């Protein structure tokens, strides 16, 4: 499948010009003359150099990989149809849709981009973190750095003891049961050839604790609305977790807030001031 450089360049330019600063949580400055976003702004959203992105709009440069196209589709807040079209213009087959995908849909992305002052994250049904706000990283550490099965919080729970340090020890038994329950439901929904089934097989081979919980065949264990965190610098926090589901991709937006006037509310305020500095050495948490 050959790349359509002219079509790709035109599509990228039009989508960039259609995306407004307000769509990604940026203020519109008085001196802005560009229609839509600037190239450097889009490049930053896509985690690539401005030069690389500019060359694509100029019908030159290397053939972009599927990974680069996926990053551009996400940065430009493309719909699933637009994402598929972009892949085909770049000479690649469109990724599979649905629960197994990592593409965050525009509606969920727009909400997320407005939560810059709140701990929040977008996760898959297997607990794989796709996006975190800066305060989300400050609260739980950078969960996007993991690869492979370790992307799943449920998988890390049973294979990496350091992952539990973030949560109140009194909740550990419940959380282990909850992760196993959620994985069992995902395996039932997605079938024996799914990523969920693969994770379950890996855990059954690696973790005696997981085998014991799995054999209980518990389902329907849902997260508590109030989550008790143990932050390495701020200590205990009790945060309310509100969840928004994107049914098209089975992604969940998790937003953490504290009761106004509470000790946890004051600690969140402090976290917003200090930011990620106090978690820079906390590489084991997620």
Residue, then its C-alpha position, 0 to 999 in steps of 0.5 A: x500500500x503506497x503512501x499518498x504524500x499529497x493527500x496526507x499533507x493536505x489532510x494533516x494541514x486541514x485537521x491542524x487548522x480545524x483544531x483550536x487552542x481551546x480544544x487542547x486546553x490552551x489559551x488563545x493569545x491576542x497575537x495569534x494569527x494562525x488558523x487553528x494550531x501552529x505546527x510546533x503545537x501539533x508536533x508537541x502534542x504528537x511527541x515529535x520534532x517540529x521539523x519532522x511534522x513540517x516535512x509531512x505537511x510539505x510532502x517530503x521526509x521519510x515514510x512515517x511508521x504506524x507508530x508515528x501515524x498513531x501519535x499524530x492521530x492522537x495529537x490531532x484529536x482525530x475520530x476513529x474514521x479520521x484515524x483510519x483514513x490517516x493510516x491509509x493515506x500514509x500507506x498502512x492498514x487501519x488498526x483494529x477498532x474497539x476495546x483493544x485499541x489505544x486511540x483516545x476518542x476526541x470527546x474523551x480527549x477534550x474533557x481530559x485536556x481541561x483537567x490540567x489542575x486535577x489528578x486524572x488518567x485515561x485507562x483501558x479496561x485492563x488498567x493500562x494507562x493511556x494518558x495522565x495529567x501532570x497532577x496524575x503523574x505527581x500523585x501516582x507516578x508515571x504509569x505510561x512508562x511501562x511496556x508489555x503486560x506490565x502496562x496493566x495495573x492488575x498485572x503489576x499488582x501480582x508481579x511487582x510488590x512495589x506497585x502496592x506501596x501507593x495504596x493503603x495496606x488495609x485495602x490490599x486484599x480487596x484490591x487483589x480480589x478486584x483486579x482478579x475479578x475485573x480480569x476474569x470478566x474481561x476474559x469472558x467478554x473477549x474470549x480465549x485469544x484476547x490480551x486479557x486471556x494472555x495476561x491471565x495465563x501469564x499471571x497463573x504461571x507467575x503468581x501463587x497469590x493470583x492463582x488463589x484469588x483466581x480460583x475463587x471465581x469472583x466477579x462483579x467486584x467494583x472499585x470503591x468510590x473513595x480510594x486511599x492512597x499513600x503518597x511517598x511525600x504527603x502521606x495518606x490521602x482519601x480521594x473520590x474517584x469519578x469515572x466516565x466510560x467511552x463505550x466505543x473503545x472501552x476506555x475509562x476517564x478517572x478523575x480524583x478529587x478531595x472533599x473541600x476542607x479536608x486534610x486530603x484537599x489541602x494535600x492535593x493543593x500542596x501537590x499542585x504546587x510541588x508538582x512532579x518534583x516529589x515523585x521524580x525518584x518514585x519509579x516503582x509506583x503506578 
